[in-house]
Structures are given as C-alpha cells and as structure tokens.
Amino acid sequence: MSDTISAKAAAKEAIDHLPDDATWDDVMYRIYVRQKIDSGLNDVLEGKTVSTSEVRNRFGLRG
C-alpha cells in the first residue's frame, strides 16, 4: 500500500512491540502475519474479492 508506512518501518514497529524474550519464530510470525494482512487489504482495494455467497456457491455449501 503506497500510502502506508514502508515495509522496513512496519517490520521495525512489529519487532519493537515484541517482548524482550521473543524468539526468532516470534519475529518471523509477526512479520508474516503483517504481510498477509497488508496483502489482503490490497486485494480489497483492487477489487480482488468474492462475496461469501459466491464462495459458498463455488464449494457447494448451503446456508
């Protein structure tokens, strides 16, 4: 997202909010989750989504 902070700044912010005893796995997980959220938000802005009813239809689900 061009109007948000850079990936480097976001990574620094995420790391700064971890406890001092965080592991490498904690660091990697936090960055991974942030990247997935940003990717999803970009998809929404670009109209790359489908409705719940369409997903249900595609998978043959009812309800």
PQR file with spaces between the fields and no chain letter, atoms N, CA, C, O and H, PARSE charges and radii, in Angstrom:
ATOM       1  N    MET     1       0.852   -1.176    0.000 -0.4000 1.5000
ATOM       2  CA   MET     1       0.000    0.000    0.000 -0.0000 2.0000
ATOM       3  C    MET     1       0.894    1.233    0.000  0.5500 1.7000
ATOM       4  O    MET     1       1.682    1.441    0.923 -0.5500 1.4000
ATOM       5  N    SER     2       0.770    2.018   -1.004 -0.4000 1.5000
ATOM       6  CA   SER     2       1.677    3.143   -1.172 -0.0000 2.0000
ATOM       7  C    SER     2       1.473    4.250   -0.152  0.5500 1.7000
ATOM       8  O    SER     2       2.402    5.011    0.115 -0.5500 1.4000
ATOM       9  H    SER     2       0.130    1.849   -1.753  0.4000 1.0000
ATOM      10  N    ASP     3       0.283    4.361    0.425 -0.4000 1.5000
ATOM      11  CA   ASP     3       0.022    5.439    1.366 -0.0000 2.0000
ATOM      12  C    ASP     3       0.246    5.025    2.820  0.5500 1.7000
ATOM      13  O    ASP     3      -0.121    5.761    3.736 -0.5500 1.4000
ATOM      14  H    ASP     3      -0.472    3.743    0.208  0.4000 1.0000
ATOM      15  N    THR     4       0.835    3.873    3.033 -0.4000 1.5000
ATOM      16  CA   THR     4       1.138    3.430    4.388 -0.0000 2.0000
ATOM      17  C    THR     4       2.641    3.467    4.604  0.5500 1.7000
ATOM      18  O    THR     4       3.405    3.827    3.708 -0.5500 1.4000
ATOM      19  H    THR     4       1.133    3.275    2.289  0.4000 1.0000
ATOM      20  N    ILE     5       3.048    3.090    5.799 -0.4000 1.5000
ATOM      21  CA   ILE     5       4.475    3.107    6.096 -0.0000 2.0000
ATOM      22  C    ILE     5       5.191    2.018    5.306  0.5500 1.7000
ATOM      23  O    ILE     5       4.573    1.048    4.866 -0.5500 1.4000
ATOM      24  H    ILE     5       2.428    2.797    6.526  0.4000 1.0000
ATOM      25  N    SER     6       6.493    2.187    5.130 -0.4000 1.5000
ATOM      26  CA   SER     6       7.269    1.219    4.365 -0.0000 2.0000
ATOM      27  C    SER     6       7.335   -0.119    5.079  0.5500 1.7000
ATOM      28  O    SER     6       7.091   -0.210    6.282 -0.5500 1.4000
ATOM      29  H    SER     6       6.995    2.974    5.487  0.4000 1.0000
ATOM      30  N    ALA     7       7.666   -1.149    4.325 -0.4000 1.5000
ATOM      31  CA   ALA     7       7.794   -2.493    4.900 -0.0000 2.0000
ATOM      32  C    ALA     7       8.865   -2.499    5.988  0.5500 1.7000
ATOM      33  O    ALA     7       8.694   -3.144    7.022 -0.5500 1.4000
ATOM      34  H    ALA     7       7.864   -1.074    3.348  0.4000 1.0000
ATOM      35  N    LYS     8       9.950   -1.796    5.765 -0.4000 1.5000
ATOM      36  CA   LYS     8      11.030   -1.744    6.745 -0.0000 2.0000
ATOM      37  C    LYS     8      10.547   -1.100    8.045  0.5500 1.7000
ATOM      38  O    LYS     8      10.828   -1.599    9.135 -0.5500 1.4000
ATOM      39  H    LYS     8      10.089   -1.271    4.925  0.4000 1.0000
ATOM      40  N    ALA     9       9.823    0.004    7.921 -0.4000 1.5000
ATOM      41  CA   ALA     9       9.308    0.690    9.110 -0.0000 2.0000
ATOM      42  C    ALA     9       8.278   -0.182    9.832  0.5500 1.7000
ATOM      43  O    ALA     9       8.246   -0.225   11.061 -0.5500 1.4000
ATOM      44  H    ALA     9       9.595    0.410    7.036  0.4000 1.0000
ATOM      45  N    ALA    10       7.432   -0.879    9.053 -0.4000 1.5000
ATOM      46  CA   ALA    10       6.430   -1.754    9.657 -0.0000 2.0000
ATOM      47  C    ALA    10       7.100   -2.905   10.400  0.5500 1.7000
ATOM      48  O    ALA    10       6.663   -3.280   11.488 -0.5500 1.4000
ATOM      49  H    ALA    10       7.458   -0.844    8.054  0.4000 1.0000
ATOM      50  N    ALA    11       8.155   -3.463    9.820 -0.4000 1.5000
ATOM      51  CA   ALA    11       8.884   -4.557   10.472 -0.0000 2.0000
ATOM      52  C    ALA    11       9.523   -4.071   11.771  0.5500 1.7000
ATOM      53  O    ALA    11       9.470   -4.763   12.788 -0.5500 1.4000
ATOM      54  H    ALA    11       8.509   -3.158    8.936  0.4000 1.0000
ATOM      55  N    LYS    12      10.119   -2.900   11.738 -0.4000 1.5000
ATOM      56  CA   LYS    12      10.721   -2.341   12.956 -0.0000 2.0000
ATOM      57  C    LYS    12       9.665   -2.135   14.035  0.5500 1.7000
ATOM      58  O    LYS    12       9.889   -2.453   15.202 -0.5500 1.4000
ATOM      59  H    LYS    12      10.163   -2.339   10.912  0.4000 1.0000
ATOM      60  N    GLU    13       8.525   -1.606   13.642 -0.4000 1.5000
ATOM      61  CA   GLU    13       7.439   -1.367   14.594 -0.0000 2.0000
ATOM      62  C    GLU    13       6.952   -2.685   15.202  0.5500 1.7000
ATOM      63  O    GLU    13       6.730   -2.777   16.409 -0.5500 1.4000
ATOM      64  H    GLU    13       8.343   -1.347   12.694  0.4000 1.0000
ATOM      65  N    ALA    14       6.790   -3.694   14.359 -0.4000 1.5000
ATOM      66  CA   ALA    14       6.331   -5.003   14.842 -0.0000 2.0000
ATOM      67  C    ALA    14       7.320   -5.590   15.837  0.5500 1.7000
ATOM      68  O    ALA    14       6.926   -6.124   16.874 -0.5500 1.4000
ATOM      69  H    ALA    14       6.970   -3.620   13.378  0.4000 1.0000
ATOM      70  N    ILE    15       8.593   -5.491   15.521 -0.4000 1.5000
ATOM      71  CA   ILE    15       9.632   -6.032   16.401 -0.0000 2.0000
ATOM      72  C    ILE    15       9.683   -5.255   17.713  0.5500 1.7000
ATOM      73  O    ILE    15       9.853   -5.843   18.781 -0.5500 1.4000
ATOM      74  H    ILE    15       8.914   -5.058   14.679  0.4000 1.0000
ATOM      75  N    ASP    16       9.537   -3.950   17.634 -0.4000 1.5000
ATOM      76  CA   ASP    16       9.562   -3.125   18.847 -0.0000 2.0000
ATOM      77  C    ASP    16       8.440   -3.482   19.812  0.5500 1.7000
ATOM      78  O    ASP    16       8.576   -3.268   21.016 -0.5500 1.4000
ATOM      79  H    ASP    16       9.398   -3.473   16.766  0.4000 1.0000
ATOM      80  N    HIS    17       7.337   -4.020   19.306 -0.4000 1.5000
ATOM      81  CA   HIS    17       6.206   -4.366   20.165 -0.0000 2.0000
ATOM      82  C    HIS    17       6.286   -5.786   20.728  0.5500 1.7000
ATOM      83  O    HIS    17       5.418   -6.197   21.498 -0.5500 1.4000
ATOM      84  H    HIS    17       7.227   -4.194   18.327  0.4000 1.0000
ATOM      85  N    LEU    18       7.315   -6.530   20.351 -0.4000 1.5000
ATOM      86  CA   LEU    18       7.507   -7.867   20.903 -0.0000 2.0000
ATOM      87  C    LEU    18       8.178   -7.776   22.270  0.5500 1.7000
ATOM      88  O    LEU    18       8.906   -6.819   22.535 -0.5500 1.4000
ATOM      89  H    LEU    18       8.020   -6.196   19.725  0.4000 1.0000
ATOM      90  N    PRO    19       7.946   -8.746   23.130 -0.5600 1.5000
ATOM      91  CA   PRO    19       8.631   -8.747   24.420  0.2800 2.0000
ATOM      92  C    PRO    19      10.132   -8.992   24.235  0.5500 1.7000
ATOM      93  O    PRO    19      10.553   -9.529   23.210 -0.5500 1.4000
ATOM      94  N    ASP    20      10.920   -8.607   25.208 -0.4000 1.5000
ATOM      95  CA   ASP    20      12.373   -8.758   25.116 -0.0000 2.0000
ATOM      96  C    ASP    20      12.817  -10.209   24.973  0.5500 1.7000
ATOM      97  O    ASP    20      13.895  -10.475   24.443 -0.5500 1.4000
ATOM      98  H    ASP    20      10.578   -8.171   26.041  0.4000 1.0000
ATOM      99  N    ASP    21      12.008  -11.139   25.434 -0.4000 1.5000
ATOM     100  CA   ASP    21      12.392  -12.547   25.339 -0.0000 2.0000
ATOM     101  C    ASP    21      11.808  -13.237   24.102  0.5500 1.7000
ATOM     102  O    ASP    21      11.735  -14.465   24.058 -0.5500 1.4000
ATOM     103  H    ASP    21      11.132  -10.923   25.865  0.4000 1.0000
ATOM     104  N    ALA    22      11.395  -12.463   23.104 -0.4000 1.5000
ATOM     105  CA   ALA    22      10.828  -13.031   21.881 -0.0000 2.0000
ATOM     106  C    ALA    22      11.873  -13.866   21.148  0.5500 1.7000
ATOM     107  O    ALA    22      13.067  -13.566   21.169 -0.5500 1.4000
ATOM     108  H    ALA    22      11.454  -11.465   23.139  0.4000 1.0000
ATOM     109  N    THR    23      11.391  -14.909   20.510 -0.4000 1.5000
ATOM     110  CA   THR    23      12.276  -15.785   19.739 -0.0000 2.0000
ATOM     111  C    THR    23      12.284  -15.359   18.280  0.5500 1.7000
ATOM     112  O    THR    23      11.494  -14.508   17.868 -0.5500 1.4000
ATOM     113  H    THR    23      10.422  -15.153   20.493  0.4000 1.0000
ATOM     114  N    TRP    24      13.187  -15.957   17.493 -0.4000 1.5000
ATOM     115  CA   TRP    24      13.193  -15.706   16.057 -0.0000 2.0000
ATOM     116  C    TRP    24      11.865  -16.119   15.439  0.5500 1.7000
ATOM     117  O    TRP    24      11.368  -15.463   14.524 -0.5500 1.4000
ATOM     118  H    TRP    24      13.829  -16.648   17.827  0.4000 1.0000
ATOM     119  N    ASP    25      11.287  -17.223   15.949 -0.4000 1.5000
ATOM     120  CA   ASP    25       9.991  -17.659   15.440 -0.0000 2.0000
ATOM     121  C    ASP    25       8.918  -16.601   15.687  0.5500 1.7000
ATOM     122  O    ASP    25       8.065  -16.366   14.830 -0.5500 1.4000
ATOM     123  H    ASP    25      11.691  -17.755   16.692  0.4000 1.0000
ATOM     124  N    ASP    26       8.959  -15.961   16.861 -0.4000 1.5000
ATOM     125  CA   ASP    26       8.007  -14.887   17.163 -0.0000 2.0000
ATOM     126  C    ASP    26       8.166  -13.729   16.176  0.5500 1.7000
ATOM     127  O    ASP    26       7.179  -13.176   15.690 -0.5500 1.4000
ATOM     128  H    ASP    26       9.651  -16.151   17.557  0.4000 1.0000
ATOM     129  N    VAL    27       9.402  -13.375   15.890 -0.4000 1.5000
ATOM     130  CA   VAL    27       9.685  -12.281   14.961 -0.0000 2.0000
ATOM     131  C    VAL    27       9.155  -12.624   13.570  0.5500 1.7000
ATOM     132  O    VAL    27       8.461  -11.820   12.948 -0.5500 1.4000
ATOM     133  H    VAL    27      10.204  -13.824   16.284  0.4000 1.0000
ATOM     134  N    MET    28       9.480  -13.805   13.094 -0.4000 1.5000
ATOM     135  CA   MET    28       9.070  -14.220   11.759 -0.0000 2.0000
ATOM     136  C    MET    28       7.551  -14.313   11.646  0.5500 1.7000
ATOM     137  O    MET    28       6.974  -13.916   10.633 -0.5500 1.4000
ATOM     138  H    MET    28      10.044  -14.459   13.599  0.4000 1.0000
ATOM     139  N    TYR    29       6.906  -14.837   12.686 -0.4000 1.5000
ATOM     140  CA   TYR    29       5.452  -14.946   12.672 -0.0000 2.0000
ATOM     141  C    TYR    29       4.802  -13.571   12.607  0.5500 1.7000
ATOM     142  O    TYR    29       3.873  -13.355   11.829 -0.5500 1.4000
ATOM     143  H    TYR    29       7.375  -15.159   13.509  0.4000 1.0000
ATOM     144  N    ARG    30       5.285  -12.651   13.416 -0.4000 1.5000
ATOM     145  CA   ARG    30       4.711  -11.306   13.440 -0.0000 2.0000
ATOM     146  C    ARG    30       4.834  -10.633   12.077  0.5500 1.7000
ATOM     147  O    ARG    30       3.889   -9.997   11.610 -0.5500 1.4000
ATOM     148  H    ARG    30       6.040  -12.826   14.048  0.4000 1.0000
ATOM     149  N    ILE    31       5.991  -10.771   11.440 -0.4000 1.5000
ATOM     150  CA   ILE    31       6.194  -10.160   10.128 -0.0000 2.0000
ATOM     151  C    ILE    31       5.333  -10.858    9.076  0.5500 1.7000
ATOM     152  O    ILE    31       4.759  -10.199    8.208 -0.5500 1.4000
ATOM     153  H    ILE    31       6.759  -11.288   11.819  0.4000 1.0000
ATOM     154  N    TYR    32       5.241  -12.183    9.148 -0.4000 1.5000
ATOM     155  CA   TYR    32       4.423  -12.952    8.212 -0.0000 2.0000
ATOM     156  C    TYR    32       2.958  -12.521    8.296  0.5500 1.7000
ATOM     157  O    TYR    32       2.314  -12.289    7.273 -0.5500 1.4000
ATOM     158  H    TYR    32       5.708  -12.718    9.853  0.4000 1.0000
ATOM     159  N    VAL    33       2.444  -12.419    9.503 -0.4000 1.5000
ATOM     160  CA   VAL    33       1.039  -12.029    9.680 -0.0000 2.0000
ATOM     161  C    VAL    33       0.807  -10.622    9.137  0.5500 1.7000
ATOM     162  O    VAL    33      -0.193  -10.378    8.462 -0.5500 1.4000
ATOM     163  H    VAL    33       2.967  -12.608   10.334  0.4000 1.0000
ATOM     164  N    ARG    34       1.698   -9.718    9.415 -0.4000 1.5000
ATOM     165  CA   ARG    34       1.560   -8.347    8.923 -0.0000 2.0000
ATOM     166  C    ARG    34       1.533   -8.312    7.397  0.5500 1.7000
ATOM     167  O    ARG    34       0.735   -7.589    6.801 -0.5500 1.4000
ATOM     168  H    ARG    34       2.511   -9.916    9.963  0.4000 1.0000
ATOM     169  N    GLN    35       2.412   -9.098    6.767 -0.4000 1.5000
ATOM     170  CA   GLN    35       2.467   -9.144    5.315 -0.0000 2.0000
ATOM     171  C    GLN    35       1.167   -9.697    4.743  0.5500 1.7000
ATOM     172  O    GLN    35       0.668   -9.185    3.741 -0.5500 1.4000
ATOM     173  H    GLN    35       3.061   -9.686    7.251  0.4000 1.0000
ATOM     174  N    LYS    36       0.616  -10.730    5.361 -0.4000 1.5000
ATOM     175  CA   LYS    36      -0.628  -11.322    4.879 -0.0000 2.0000
ATOM     176  C    LYS    36      -1.802  -10.351    5.034  0.5500 1.7000
ATOM     177  O    LYS    36      -2.669  -10.276    4.163 -0.5500 1.4000
ATOM     178  H    LYS    36       1.022  -11.146    6.175  0.4000 1.0000
ATOM     179  N    ILE    37      -1.825   -9.618    6.132 -0.4000 1.5000
ATOM     180  CA   ILE    37      -2.886   -8.621    6.333 -0.0000 2.0000
ATOM     181  C    ILE    37      -2.788   -7.529    5.276  0.5500 1.7000
ATOM     182  O    ILE    37      -3.792   -7.156    4.668 -0.5500 1.4000
ATOM     183  H    ILE    37      -1.121   -9.679    6.839  0.4000 1.0000
ATOM     184  N    ASP    38      -1.580   -7.015    5.057 -0.4000 1.5000
ATOM     185  CA   ASP    38      -1.390   -5.974    4.042 -0.0000 2.0000
ATOM     186  C    ASP    38      -1.777   -6.478    2.651  0.5500 1.7000
ATOM     187  O    ASP    38      -2.384   -5.746    1.868 -0.5500 1.4000
ATOM     188  H    ASP    38      -0.765   -7.317    5.551  0.4000 1.0000
ATOM     189  N    SER    39      -1.429   -7.717    2.348 -0.4000 1.5000
ATOM     190  CA   SER    39      -1.774   -8.304    1.065 -0.0000 2.0000
ATOM     191  C    SER    39      -3.298   -8.393    0.899  0.5500 1.7000
ATOM     192  O    SER    39      -3.833   -8.089   -0.167 -0.5500 1.4000
ATOM     193  H    SER    39      -0.937   -8.312    2.983  0.4000 1.0000
ATOM     194  N    GLY    40      -3.976   -8.808    1.951 -0.4000 1.5000
ATOM     195  CA   GLY    40      -5.432   -8.892    1.915 -0.0000 2.0000
ATOM     196  C    GLY    40      -6.086   -7.531    1.747  0.5500 1.7000
ATOM     197  O    GLY    40      -7.051   -7.386    0.997 -0.5500 1.4000
ATOM     198  H    GLY    40      -3.542   -9.055    2.818  0.4000 1.0000
ATOM     199  N    LEU    41      -5.564   -6.545    2.440 -0.4000 1.5000
ATOM     200  CA   LEU    41      -6.100   -5.191    2.307 -0.0000 2.0000
ATOM     201  C    LEU    41      -5.903   -4.656    0.892  0.5500 1.7000
ATOM     202  O    LEU    41      -6.780   -3.985    0.349 -0.5500 1.4000
ATOM     203  H    LEU    41      -4.780   -6.663    3.050  0.4000 1.0000
ATOM     204  N    ASN    42      -4.754   -4.955    0.302 -0.4000 1.5000
ATOM     205  CA   ASN    42      -4.518   -4.552   -1.093 -0.0000 2.0000
ATOM     206  C    ASN    42      -5.505   -5.231   -2.028  0.5500 1.7000
ATOM     207  O    ASN    42      -6.006   -4.609   -2.964 -0.5500 1.4000
ATOM     208  H    ASN    42      -4.042   -5.501    0.743  0.4000 1.0000
ATOM     209  N    ASP    43      -5.786   -6.506   -1.778 -0.4000 1.5000
ATOM     210  CA   ASP    43      -6.770   -7.214   -2.600 -0.0000 2.0000
ATOM     211  C    ASP    43      -8.137   -6.538   -2.524  0.5500 1.7000
ATOM     212  O    ASP    43      -8.821   -6.402   -3.538 -0.5500 1.4000
ATOM     213  H    ASP    43      -5.379   -7.011   -1.017  0.4000 1.0000
ATOM     214  N    VAL    44      -8.529   -6.121   -1.343 -0.4000 1.5000
ATOM     215  CA   VAL    44      -9.813   -5.437   -1.177 -0.0000 2.0000
ATOM     216  C    VAL    44      -9.826   -4.137   -1.979  0.5500 1.7000
ATOM     217  O    VAL    44     -10.788   -3.851   -2.692 -0.5500 1.4000
ATOM     218  H    VAL    44      -7.973   -6.231   -0.519  0.4000 1.0000
ATOM     219  N    LEU    45      -8.766   -3.361   -1.860 -0.4000 1.5000
ATOM     220  CA   LEU    45      -8.691   -2.084   -2.581 -0.0000 2.0000
ATOM     221  C    LEU    45      -8.719   -2.283   -4.094  0.5500 1.7000
ATOM     222  O    LEU    45      -9.245   -1.441   -4.821 -0.5500 1.4000
ATOM     223  H    LEU    45      -7.985   -3.593   -1.281  0.4000 1.0000
ATOM     224  N    GLU    46      -8.154   -3.395   -4.570 -0.4000 1.5000
ATOM     225  CA   GLU    46      -8.099   -3.668   -6.005 -0.0000 2.0000
ATOM     226  C    GLU    46      -9.305   -4.456   -6.500  0.5500 1.7000
ATOM     227  O    GLU    46      -9.369   -4.827   -7.672 -0.5500 1.4000
ATOM     228  H    GLU    46      -7.727   -4.079   -3.979  0.4000 1.0000
ATOM     229  N    GLY    47     -10.258   -4.712   -5.612 -0.4000 1.5000
ATOM     230  CA   GLY    47     -11.468   -5.418   -6.011 -0.0000 2.0000
ATOM     231  C    GLY    47     -11.265   -6.900   -6.274  0.5500 1.7000
ATOM     232  O    GLY    47     -12.056   -7.517   -6.988 -0.5500 1.4000
ATOM     233  H    GLY    47     -10.206   -4.410   -4.660  0.4000 1.0000
ATOM     234  N    LYS    48     -10.223   -7.473   -5.711 -0.4000 1.5000
ATOM     235  CA   LYS    48      -9.909   -8.891   -5.922 -0.0000 2.0000
ATOM     236  C    LYS    48     -10.530   -9.748   -4.822  0.5500 1.7000
ATOM     237  O    LYS    48      -9.842  -10.529   -4.165 -0.5500 1.4000
ATOM     238  H    LYS    48      -9.580   -6.972   -5.131  0.4000 1.0000
ATOM     239  N    THR    49     -11.820   -9.595   -4.633 -0.4000 1.5000
ATOM     240  CA   THR    49     -12.520  -10.367   -3.601 -0.0000 2.0000
ATOM     241  C    THR    49     -13.791  -10.950   -4.191  0.5500 1.7000
ATOM     242  O    THR    49     -14.265  -10.519   -5.241 -0.5500 1.4000
ATOM     243  H    THR    49     -12.379   -8.960   -5.166  0.4000 1.0000
ATOM     244  N    VAL    50     -14.329  -11.938   -3.496 -0.4000 1.5000
ATOM     245  CA   VAL    50     -15.625  -12.503   -3.868 -0.0000 2.0000
ATOM     246  C    VAL    50     -16.495  -12.523   -2.619  0.5500 1.7000
ATOM     247  O    VAL    50     -15.998  -12.558   -1.493 -0.5500 1.4000
ATOM     248  H    VAL    50     -13.944  -12.289   -2.642  0.4000 1.0000
ATOM     249  N    SER    51     -17.792  -12.500   -2.842 -0.4000 1.5000
ATOM     250  CA   SER    51     -18.712  -12.486   -1.707 -0.0000 2.0000
ATOM     251  C    SER    51     -18.769  -13.862   -1.048  0.5500 1.7000
ATOM     252  O    SER    51     -18.382  -14.874   -1.634 -0.5500 1.4000
ATOM     253  H    SER    51     -18.196  -12.471   -3.757  0.4000 1.0000
ATOM     254  N    THR    52     -19.261  -13.863    0.179 -0.4000 1.5000
ATOM     255  CA   THR    52     -19.435  -15.115    0.904 -0.0000 2.0000
ATOM     256  C    THR    52     -20.368  -16.047    0.150  0.5500 1.7000
ATOM     257  O    THR    52     -20.125  -17.252    0.084 -0.5500 1.4000
ATOM     258  H    THR    52     -19.575  -13.041    0.654  0.4000 1.0000
ATOM     259  N    SER    53     -21.428  -15.501   -0.415 -0.4000 1.5000
ATOM     260  CA   SER    53     -22.378  -16.336   -1.156 -0.0000 2.0000
ATOM     261  C    SER    53     -21.715  -16.969   -2.382  0.5500 1.7000
ATOM     262  O    SER    53     -22.025  -18.110   -2.726 -0.5500 1.4000
ATOM     263  H    SER    53     -21.626  -14.522   -0.361  0.4000 1.0000
ATOM     264  N    GLU    54     -20.815  -16.253   -3.037 -0.4000 1.5000
ATOM     265  CA   GLU    54     -20.101  -16.818   -4.178 -0.0000 2.0000
ATOM     266  C    GLU    54     -19.165  -17.949   -3.740  0.5500 1.7000
ATOM     267  O    GLU    54     -19.073  -18.970   -4.421 -0.5500 1.4000
ATOM     268  H    GLU    54     -20.563  -15.327   -2.757  0.4000 1.0000
ATOM     269  N    VAL    55     -18.488  -17.781   -2.638 -0.4000 1.5000
ATOM     270  CA   VAL    55     -17.613  -18.845   -2.109 -0.0000 2.0000
ATOM     271  C    VAL    55     -18.451  -20.074   -1.782  0.5500 1.7000
ATOM     272  O    VAL    55     -18.082  -21.193   -2.139 -0.5500 1.4000
ATOM     273  H    VAL    55     -18.562  -16.952   -2.085  0.4000 1.0000
ATOM     274  N    ARG    56     -19.566  -19.871   -1.110 -0.4000 1.5000
ATOM     275  CA   ARG    56     -20.461  -20.989   -0.773 -0.0000 2.0000
ATOM     276  C    ARG    56     -20.927  -21.701   -2.046  0.5500 1.7000
ATOM     277  O    ARG    56     -20.965  -22.931   -2.098 -0.5500 1.4000
ATOM     278  H    ARG    56     -19.865  -18.963   -0.820  0.4000 1.0000
ATOM     279  N    ASN    57     -21.275  -20.928   -3.060 -0.4000 1.5000
ATOM     280  CA   ASN    57     -21.722  -21.490   -4.313 -0.0000 2.0000
ATOM     281  C    ASN    57     -20.614  -22.313   -4.978  0.5500 1.7000
ATOM     282  O    ASN    57     -20.857  -23.421   -5.454 -0.5500 1.4000
ATOM     283  H    ASN    57     -21.244  -19.930   -3.017  0.4000 1.0000
ATOM     284  N    ARG    58     -19.411  -21.768   -5.005 -0.4000 1.5000
ATOM     285  CA   ARG    58     -18.284  -22.458   -5.637 -0.0000 2.0000
ATOM     286  C    ARG    58     -17.966  -23.787   -4.960  0.5500 1.7000
ATOM     287  O    ARG    58     -17.564  -24.745   -5.621 -0.5500 1.4000
ATOM     288  H    ARG    58     -19.213  -20.867   -4.618  0.4000 1.0000
ATOM     289  N    PHE    59     -18.145  -23.845   -3.657 -0.4000 1.5000
ATOM     290  CA   PHE    59     -17.824  -25.058   -2.911 -0.0000 2.0000
ATOM     291  C    PHE    59     -19.049  -25.922   -2.619  0.5500 1.7000
ATOM     292  O    PHE    59     -18.956  -26.921   -1.905 -0.5500 1.4000
ATOM     293  H    PHE    59     -18.472  -23.067   -3.120  0.4000 1.0000
ATOM     294  N    GLY    60     -20.184  -25.536   -3.168 -0.4000 1.5000
ATOM     295  CA   GLY    60     -21.391  -26.324   -2.983 -0.0000 2.0000
ATOM     296  C    GLY    60     -21.915  -26.343   -1.557  0.5500 1.7000
ATOM     297  O    GLY    60     -22.495  -27.333   -1.111 -0.5500 1.4000
ATOM     298  H    GLY    60     -20.259  -24.725   -3.748  0.4000 1.0000
ATOM     299  N    LEU    61     -21.708  -25.253   -0.854 -0.4000 1.5000
ATOM     300  CA   LEU    61     -22.165  -25.163    0.541 -0.0000 2.0000
ATOM     301  C    LEU    61     -23.506  -24.454    0.595  0.5500 1.7000
ATOM     302  O    LEU    61     -23.814  -23.611   -0.247 -0.5500 1.4000
ATOM     303  H    LEU    61     -21.236  -24.449   -1.217  0.4000 1.0000
ATOM     304  N    ARG    62     -24.278  -24.800    1.574 -0.4000 1.5000
ATOM     305  CA   ARG    62     -25.585  -24.154    1.776 -0.0000 2.0000
ATOM     306  C    ARG    62     -25.605  -23.435    3.097  0.5500 1.7000
ATOM     307  O    ARG    62     -24.840  -23.763    4.005 -0.5500 1.4000
ATOM     308  H    ARG    62     -24.028  -25.486    2.258  0.4000 1.0000
ATOM     309  N    GLY    63     -26.464  -22.467    3.209 -0.4000 1.5000
ATOM     310  CA   GLY    63     -26.650  -21.833    4.495 -0.0000 2.0000
ATOM     311  C    GLY    63     -26.416  -20.420    4.551  0.5500 1.7000
ATOM     312  O    GLY    63     -26.555  -19.813    5.613 -0.5500 1.4000
ATOM     313  H    GLY    63     -27.085  -22.201    2.472  0.4000 1.0000
